[in-house]
Amino acid sequence: MDFSVTSAVLEKSKSDCIICGIYHGQKLSSAVSTLNGATGDAIQQLIDRGDHKGKAGEVQWLHAPNGISAQRILLLGMGAESKPGNRDLKKSIAAAVEALRKSGSRSATLATSTILSSTDTQELYHLTRTAVETIESTLYQFDIPSSRKKSRPLLKKITFNVADRKGLTTAKKGIEEGKAIADGVSLARTLGNLPGNICTPNYLASQARKIARGEKSISVRVLSEKEMEKLGMGALLSVARGSDQPAKLIVATYSGGAKKAPPVVLVGKGVTFDSGGISLKPGGKMDEMKFDMCGAASVLGTLQAARDLKLPINLVAIIPATENLPSGKATKPGDVVTSMSGQTIEVLNTDAEGRLILCDALTYAERFKPAEVIDIATLTGACVVALGKHASGLLSNDDKLANDLIQSGEESGDRTWRLPLWDEYQPQLDSNFADMGNIGGPEAGTITAGCFLSRFTEKQRWAHLDIAGAAWLQGKEKGATGRPVSLLVQHLLNLG
C-alpha cells in the first residue's frame, strides 16, 4: 500500500473516493460542513433522510457528488464520542477499507479534519498511525500454498488530507511508524500462519538472518544443539528430544543506542509445532499448535520494526526454537532435567514445554546485562479461560516495567491485564524429586507458569506476556493476529 499526505484543498482531490467522518448525534464539524457546502448540501440531506446515523463502523456511499473532483464520498460513522477510542477508530477504519475493497476503488483520500476534534498534533499522529496499521491489517492476505490463484485487493493508495501544512510532518511520522509496525505485524502473522512442515526451527533462524541481511546494526548468531548442550541447557533440549528437527537458539542483536547502554531483551517462545509430546494433546484442533511459535514470530516482527524505524536503543532478540513431538527418545513424565541455571526440574507434564525452553533462554539472557527482559509466549490455556482473546496476560517482578507495558498496551490498543505473582503461589511447584515441578496443578495455571519463570529471572527486571488467547483467532477468521508486536514496538518507542 502506498501512503502519502497532502494539505491540498480537499474538494479538489482527484482520488476515487474521499472518506469523510460523521459522528452520531452531533452537528457537522466545520470541515464536514465545508465539504457539504461544496456538494450542494448532499451530505446533510443524506443524514436528514436517516440513511446514515454516524454509528461506529457504519458506511454510506455518496456517488458522483457535484462540486468536488473525487468520484465518490464515503461517509464513515465514527461513533458518539468526538474523540473515538482505539476500538471505535479501528472498527471504523476497517469498515471503510472493506467498503473500498468491495467497490473496486484504487485510491482514496482520508479527510483527517473530518475525524479530528482539534488541531492537536498528537491526535493527528494517533489517527494516521492507527489508520495505517488498521488498513494494512485489514488488507492482509496470507499466501496459501495452493494451485488456485488468489485475487488481490485493487486498493493501492491512501492519501491523508490534513487541514494545513503544519500537520504534514506529524502525519508523515504517523505513517512511517504505522507502516513499520504494520509490516512487523504482517511478518509475525505470516510466520504464525505457515504450516509446521515449512516453519521449522531452522526456518525461523533463516528469517532472523533475512531481517539482518545488509544491516550493520544487526548481527545474528544461531546456536546448535551441541552448543546448547555445552551451556547446560538441559531443559530446552529435553523438549527437542522427541523431534528429528534440531532445536535452535536464535540470538539477534540490534545496536541502535549508545555502545555501553544496556539492551532490552525480548525472549520469544518458538515451539514450531506442539503435539504435547508424550502428554499428547487431543486430536481436535491440534493443527492450531503450529501457532505455538507466535511468541517467536512477534519478537522477529518487533526486531524488523526496530530496524525499519532505526530506533535509538539496543535490543537483543532471543528465540528458543524447537518442535515438541512424541517418540522413543522423547522426555517422559517424571523425568528430571537440569536447566542452564543449575536448578533441576521434574517434568510432570511434557505439554508444559514452553516454560522449559524459556527458562534456559532467560538464563542465557543474563550475559547481556539487560536493562529489562520481556518474554512472550503462547504459554497456558488457563490464560485463554481467564482473559479470552482480548488481552494478553502480564506478570512481572517489577512494578515500573509492568506499568510501562500496560500503558504501551493502552496507547497501541493491544492491551494487557496484570495478574499477581505472589509468593503464596510458589509452593504449588514443589517437587519431591527435584527443585521444582514444571506444573503447579489445576489452579491458577497462568500464575504458576509465571512463578516458574520467575525462578530464572530473579536477577533481572522481568515481565512475562502470556499471549495464548491473543496470538491467533479461530473459526472463520482463523489465523495468526501478529500480537503483541504493536504493544512491544510502542514500548520501545516510549523508551527511545
N, C-alpha and C positions, 0 to 999 in steps of 0.2 A: 504494500500500500504506500502511495506517495502522499505525504502530509506536507502542507505548506501553510503560510499565514499571510494575511493581507489586511491593509486598513482602507482599501478602496471602497467607494460608495457601494453599499450593499445592493441597491436596486439595479446597478449596472453589472452585477455578477453574471457571467455567461455560462455558468455551470448548468448541469442538467436539473439541479434542484437546490433550493435554499431551505435549510432546516431552521424552523422558527419555533422557539419555545413558548408555550402557553401554560399559564398557571391556573389551577382550578379555583373558581370563585373569586378571582381578582380582576381588577381593571387591566386593560392592556398597558404594558410598560411603554415608556416613550419610544424605545427602539421598535417595538412591535407596532405602535401607533404610526410611526413614520412609514413602515412597510405597508401597513394597512391603507394609509392615505395614498400611497403610490399605486395601489391596486384598485383604487376606487371603492374602498370600504369592503372589499370582498372577504377579508379575514373576519371582520366583526359580524358581517351578515351570516357567515357560516356558523359562527359561535352562537349568534342570536337564534338561529334555527334549531339549535341543540345538536348539531352534527359533531361538535367537538366540545368536550367539557374540561379538558386540561388535566385529566387524571394521569398519574404517573404511568408512562408506557403507552398511552393512547396516541394513535396516529390517524391523521386525516389528510388526504391529498387535496390540493387546490391546483387544478390543471389549467395551463395556458392563461395565467393571470395577466391582465393588462397592466402596463406601466412599469414592468421590470424586464430585464434581459433574460433571466432564468426561465426555463421551460415550465417549471412547476415549483410550488411551495409545499413542503411537508410540515404540517402543524404537528408539533410534538408535545404531548402532555408531560408536564414536569411535576405534577402533584400540587398539594395545597400550600406547601411551605415556599416562601420567597427565596430561600436558600436550601436547595434539596440536599439531603444527606447522601452518603455514598451509595446506599441501597437504591434509592429512587433514581439517582443520577445514572447509575449503571443500567438499571432497568429501562430507563427512557432511551439512553443511547443505543442499547442493544435492540430495542424495538425499532428505532429509526434505521439501523443497519439492515435489519431483516426486511423492512419495507422497501428500502432502496435496492436490496438484492433481488427481491421479487419483481420490482418494477423494471429491472434491466438498466438502471441508471449507471453510468460510468463515472460520474463525478458529482460531488455535492459540496455546498458551502454551508458550514455551520455558523450561524449568526450568534456569536458569543454574547453580544449585548442584549439579545432577547432572552437569555437564560440567567445572566448575572444580575444580582440585586444591587451591585455597586460597582465602582471602578477600582476596587481594591485589587492590587496586583496578585495577592495570594489566592484570591478567589479565581482569577483568570488562570493562574498556574495550575490550580487544582482541577479546574474544568478541562483544560487542554490535555493535561497528563492523564486524567481519568478517562477522558473520551478516547484518546489514542489506545490506552490499554484495553478498553472495552471493545472498541472497533476491531482490533486485531484478534481479541479473544473470540468475538462473535463470528468472524470470518475464518477462524482456524479450521483447517481440514487436515486430517491425518491421511497420509498417502498409504492407503491399504494395499498390501501386496496382492494384486488382482489383475486378471487379464482384461477386466472391464475398464473402459475409460471413464474417469470421473470428471463431471462438469466443474468448471471453475467459476467463482463469482466474477461478474463483469465489473463490479465497483473497483475502480483503480485509484481515484484521487479524492482526498478530502481537504478542503481549504477552510481554515479557521479565519473568519472575518472578525477583526477587533475594532472597537469604537474609534480608536485613534492610534497614531504611530507610537505613542508612549507604551502601548501594550505589546508591540511587536517582539521585543526582546524577551519579555516574560512568557509569551505564548510559545516562542521558539524553544525556550528552556523546558517548558512543559512537554512539548512534542519530543524533544531529544530524550528526556528522561523516560517519558512514557513509552517511547519506541524501544529503548534499551531493555526496560522491564518486560515489555510485551514479548520481545524476542527471547528473553530468558525464560519466560513462562512457556512460550511455544516449544523451546528446546526441551524443557522438563516434561511437557505433555507428550511430545513425540517419543522421548526415551521411555516414558511410562507406558505408552500405548504399544510399543514394539513387542512382538512375541518373545518369549523366553529363549527360543532357539536362535534368535538373532541378537537380542540384547543380553549378552553373556558378560561375565566379569571382564573379559578381555575387550569386549566391545565398549564398555564404559571407559576403560583405560584409553582406548583409541579416541573416544570423544573428548577426553581431557587433553590429550595431545593435540587434537584438532583445534580446540579453543586457544591453545598456547602457540600454535604454528605462526611463525613470523613475529611473535611478540617478545621483545626483550624483557618486558616486565613480568612475564610468567615463565616459570620453569616447572617441569613435571617429572616426578620420579614414581615408578611403579615397582613395588616390592613383590618378589615372588614368594611362594610358599616356603622355599628353603631359607630365604632371608627372614621371613616371619618366624620360622622355627628357631633360628639363631637368636632372635629377640625375645623368645619365650612366649609368643602369642598363642598359648595353648587353647584359650577359649575360642578365639576366632577360627583356628584351624580345626577345632572339634566339629564345627558346623560344616566345614567344607569336606569332611572326611567321606561322606557318602556320595559325593559327586565326582564325575570324571572331568568336569571343568575345573581347572586350577583356580584357587582363590587369588585375588589381587588386593594389595593395599595401595590405593592411588593417592598420591600426595602432590597437590598442585600449589605452588607458592606464587602469589601475586604481590609485587613490590611497587606500590604506588605512593607510599608515605616516606617519612624520614627513615634513613637507613637503620637506626637503632630503635625506632618506635616499635613497641611490642605489637604483634599482629592479633587480629580477630581470627579465631579458628572455628571453622564450620565442619562438623562431622556428620556425614550423611549415610544412613543405613542403605547398603546396596545388595540386598538379597534378590538376585535377579529372577529366581523362582523359588517359592517356598511351599513344598509339599507337606511340611510339618516334620519331615524326617521319619524316624521310627514311630513317633507320636503322630501318625498320619492324620491329616485333615480329612473331613468328609468330602466326598467327590463333588457334591453340588457346589457350583461357583468356584471350584478350585482354580479354574482358568484365571480368575482375578488375582491370583497370587503372583502373576507377572508384575503387578503393581507394587510388590513389596520392596522395590528399589526406588520408590518415588522420593524418599529422603535424599538418596544419592543424586537423583535427577534434579531436585531443587537446588542442591549445592552446586552442581555444574551450571545450571541456569543462572544462579547468582554470580558465580565466577565470571561467566560470559558478560553479564550486565556490568560488573565492576570493570572489566576490560574495556567495554564499549564506552563507558562513561568516564574512563580514566580517573576513577575515584582516588582521592589523595590519602589512601590508607594502605596498610599492609594486611594481607589476607592469606590464610592457609586453608585449603580445602582438603579434607581427609575423607576418603571413601573406602571402607572395608567392603569388598565385593565378593560374593560367593553364591552358590546355589545351596539349598537345603533339601537333600534327597535321601531316601532310604536305600541302603544296600548292605551287603555283608560287612562292609568296612565302616558303616555309619555309627556315630555315637549312640549309645543306648541309654534309656532312662536308668538312673542310678550310677552312671559313670561319673567319676570325679576328674576334673581338668584343672590345670594350673594356669592362671592368667598371667599376662606380662607383668602385672603389679606384684606377683608372688602370691596373691590370695587364691585359695582353692574354692572351686565351685562344684557342688553336686548338681548334675543335670537331671532334674526331676521330670522335666518335660522338654523334649527336643524341639517342640514347636514354639518354645520361648527362646528362639535363637537370636533374635535381633539384639538383645542386651548382651549376648555372649560375644558378638563381633564388635559391638560398640565399646564394650569395656576395655578391650585391648587397644582400640583406636584412640580412646580417650586418654589412656595411659601414655600412648605414643605422642599425643599432643603436648604433653608436658615439656618435651625437649625444645619447643618453640618459645617457651616462656611467654605465653599468650596474655593479652590484656583481658580476654574473656573467651570462653568456649561455649558454643551452642551446638547441640546435636539435634538432628532432625530425623524422625523415624516413624514409619508406619508400625507402631510397636504393639498396641494392645487393642483387642476387640472391646475391652471394657471402656475405652475412651469413646468408641462409637456409641455404645449404650448410654454413656453419660452425656455426651455433647452433640451427638449426631454428626451431620456433615457441615454444620455452620461455623464451628470454631475449633481450633486446634487446642489440645491440652498443653498447659505450660506448668512446669515445675522448675524450681531454681533454688540454689543456696545463697543467692544474692538479691536483696530487695531492689536495688537500683537497676540491675540488669533486667529483672523481671518487669519492673515498671516501664523501662525503656522499650521492651518488646511489646508490652500491652499498648503503649502509646503508638508505636510504629504500626501495630495492627489496626488501631482506630484510624490513623491517618491514611493507611493504604486500603482500608476496607477488607483486610484479610486478618480477621480477628482471632484472638486467643482468650482462653479463660484459665486463670491460675488455680491450681489445686495444691493442697497442703503437702508439705514434705516434713512431717513431724516425726520425732524420734519414736513416738508411740507405735508407728507402723513397722519400724525396723525389725522387731522380733519375729515378724511373720516370715522372714527369710532365714531363720535359724535352721541349722542342719546338724544332725548327729555325726555326720561323716566328713564334713568339710567346713570351711569358714562361713559358707552360706549356700543356700539353695538358689536355683535360678528362677523359682516362682514363689509366691507368697500366699498361695491358697486362693479360694474363690472370692474373697472380699477385697475391695479396693485395688483391683488389678493394675490400674494405671498408676496409682500412687506407689505400690510396692515395686513396680518396674522402675519408677523414678528413684526409689530408695536404693535399689540395686545399683543403678548407675552412679548414684551419689557417693558410693563407697570407692569409686575410682576417680573422683573429681574433688576430693577434699582439699587439695592444694590449689584449686582453680576457682575463679569466678565463672560459674557454670549455669547454663539453662538447658532444659530439655523440652523439645516440642514434639508432642505425640500427634501425628497427622493422619492417624489411621482412618478417621472419618472424613477428613478434608481432602485427601490426596486423589481420590477418584470418585466418580459417580456411577450409579447403577441404572438399570432399566434402559429406556430409550436413549438417554443421554450418556450411556456407558462410555467411560473413558477417563483418562487422567486429567486433572484440573490444573497442574502446574503450581499448586500451592505448596509451600508458602514463599515462593520467590519474591512476590511483591512486598511482603512483610520484611523479608531479610534485606532486600535492597533498600527499603525505606530506613531500616535500622542503620545500615551502613552509610546512607546519605546523611542521617542525623549525626552520626559520629564524625563524618568528614567536615 
